[in-house]
Amino acid sequence: MMARKPDAQRDDSKSARTRERILDAAAQVLSKKGYSGTRLTDVAAVAEIQAPAIYYYFPSREDLIEEVMWAGIAEMRKYVIAALEAAPAEATPMDRIMIAVEVHLRHELNISDYTTASIRNSGQVPEKIRSRQKAEEAKYGEVWKKLIRDAAAEGEIRPELDLRIARMLILGALNWAAEWWNPRRGSLDLVVRNAQSIIQSGIGTAAPAAAPKPARTRRAAKPTPQEADLSA
């Protein structure tokens, strides 16, 4: 997995490259060890610098973690928006939801340690660290709110559903994948396909295609007396 911030936020100066290397290392450590287990010595080892050097770029451990937590959600929002903007003109609102599902999962599970760290630790870090991340989460939530509202306006979402609850359940399920997914027990492609199928079947108005009935492999049972009477 790559621990990278958006390219637009990067700087080519030596000082900026060192700062980014520290952030990349912190994202990697935080995504694996969690908030309580993240030590600056571990970050320094991954970044290949001396631990005291971190304080030249970040006043404290909390400031470093706060930056990672914010960047993870900011990066996720950027990638989802870019994918939606690149969607074909003929894509339906439900198609666009499926695109967002795929990009969210791929970014969370395979592309960015920042996003994985943000999702896994959102309930662990103190509120003072969460403030900027929460503001970014609200912006990302607006992206999903529009996706679901557009689909509902086109009659693609079941009318009995509460749109806010549906949105929160979808995002909760997608985020939880960071906790349980193991690439040795199922490919990311399979996770994406399952998520898309479950979400579309769960909220969509279009009935899923009926599965073919299996061929009979055993002799039919003898008719009951009632069935015999009816066929006589």
Secondary structure, DSSP 8 states (H G I E B T S, - for coil): ------GGG---SHHHHHHHHHHHHHHHHHHHHHHHH--HHHHHHHHTS-GGGHHHH-SSHHHHHHHHHHHHHHHHHHHHHHHHHTS-TT--HHHHHHHHHHHHHHIIIII-HHHHHHHHHTTTS-HHHHHHHHHHHHHHHHHHHHHHHHHHHTT-B-TTS-HHHHHHHHHHHHHHHHHH--GGGS-HHHHHHHHHHHHHHHHBSS-----------S------HHHHHHH-
